[in-house]
Amino acid sequence: MLEFKNEIPFVEDTSIHDIMKVSTTPFYIYSQEIITQKVKMTKKILGNNIFFSVKSNSNQAILKLMNSLNIGADVVSIGELKRSLSAGFASNKIIFEGVGKSKEDLIYAIQKNIRLINTESLEEIKLIQKLALEKNKFVNIGVRLNPNIDGGTISKISTGKKTDKFGIEISEIENIVNLVSSCNNLNLIGISCHIGSQISNVEAYKNTFAEMKKAADTFVSLGIKIKHVDLGGGFHIQYHKDDPKFEIEDLKGELDTCFGSSVYELSFEPGRYLIAEAGVLVTTIINTKQNGGINYLIVDAGMNTLIRPAMYGAHHEIVSISKKMDNSKTYTVAGPICESSDIFVKNILLPKQTMGDTLVIKNTGAYGKVMSSTYNTRSLPSEVLVNKDNFAMIYSPNKIEKDIEEDIIPSWL
Ligand SMILES: Cc1ncc(COP(=O)(O)O)c(C=O)c1O
């Protein structure tokens, strides 16, 4: 996504230098072209029932773009549901997941007549029935199942094992059917699963598909007409050149073998796969130092801007856009936050850097800005969308003074 033309860094036909004239670092840039290509390619392989996982990037402009590409939205909170509706998604193209939905969240989703509320427990099914009855509504629900499959990803983003907090165990299907049969306001028409994120292991997907097909058939044999089988997201992208390669095409054969001519409508909820590679984070070096023989570059983006390295030990490639490689040096790139874990990468080779130079952190379109915070009372990052030689600010943070004003001092102080 980042290209150099005559040594000038470009995203599509827009120079990053031009963006820097109107936006201070740190900021995220997204390429509309790459998002569009990724969505089209995914639809071509997996079919039209793609629901963008809004948790990965919930900017209104990004959601509007996703909606214009004719995909749905997969939300995990009432806030994301409101964001999706506000960006123009039709109610019947929104799926509401989430391991903890409050009564108010459910009432809102019921009133909006969304496509499916995917429930995560028997207790929640009872609550939805009670609320639907009170509101005199018939509600389409799905159940998120826990297929007890280890996707082989890191434990912090694994969601499909029996001991994970997500979904309902497959052994509960009969209990679900018995319960739903007594719920006159509920229409159980779907099952879903999501075994985790950043999964490259095709075998894990294959086993998941098999479990879900078996589960759907079991529901049908017990008299429940399952229409939608949602197979989740989690598709892997390559953050590091040594990461395993994952080809979404490899799932196609497994899907055909497993679901063949079955009548279920298959759907998917990718987030990272559609947008991670379409984003970069631009940051300025604000200090340099040598401690214990380590050459530190301290940049103005920190773990508050992009938390993945500190939280998951994630790797993001970092490149210099100010200097050429002819005079390289080994650096550790760290943020300004008062935490030792605020390090983006250790011991990378970069051209010799000085204060004021600019670095670009790659593949940050997913789980970047959405996970940012004002920790250490620092501003949130801005966001910019590029469309060929056009670009627009799509998020501009509050001034810190405004954040400070939002604190409330009690009368006794
Ligand atoms: C329920 C659900 N669906 C979809 C996703 C999207 O995952 P990914 O961004 O890895 O595709 C997630 C994220 O973990 C999720 O929790």
The ligand as a MOL file (V3000), in Angstrom:
LIG
                    3D

  0  0  0     0  0            999 V3000
M  V30 BEGIN CTAB
M  V30 COUNTS 16 16 0 0 0
M  V30 BEGIN ATOM
M  V30 1 C -17.7050 -12.5230 16.8450 0
M  V30 2 C -16.5940 -12.0330 15.9830 0
M  V30 3 N -16.7540 -12.0660 14.6540 0
M  V30 4 C -15.7700 -11.6320 13.8390 0
M  V30 5 C -14.5770 -11.1620 14.3310 0
M  V30 6 C -13.5380 -10.6790 13.3620 0
M  V30 7 O -12.3250 -11.2840 13.4950 0
M  V30 8 P -11.1720 -10.9400 12.4710 0
M  V30 9 O -10.9530 -9.4780 12.5190 0
M  V30 10 O -10.0070 -11.6980 12.9290 0
M  V30 11 O -11.6500 -11.3700 11.1170 0
M  V30 12 C -14.3710 -11.1350 15.7070 0
M  V30 13 C -13.0870 -10.6880 16.2610 0
M  V30 14 O -12.4710 -11.2960 17.0810 0
M  V30 15 C -15.4150 -11.5780 16.5640 0
M  V30 16 O -15.2730 -11.5410 17.8890 0
M  V30 END ATOM
M  V30 BEGIN BOND
M  V30 1 1 1 2
M  V30 2 1 2 3
M  V30 3 2 2 15
M  V30 4 2 3 4
M  V30 5 1 4 5
M  V30 6 1 5 6
M  V30 7 2 5 12
M  V30 8 1 6 7
M  V30 9 1 7 8
M  V30 10 2 8 9
M  V30 11 1 8 10
M  V30 12 1 8 11
M  V30 13 1 12 13
M  V30 14 1 12 15
M  V30 15 2 13 14
M  V30 16 1 15 16
M  V30 END BOND
M  V30 END CTAB
M  END
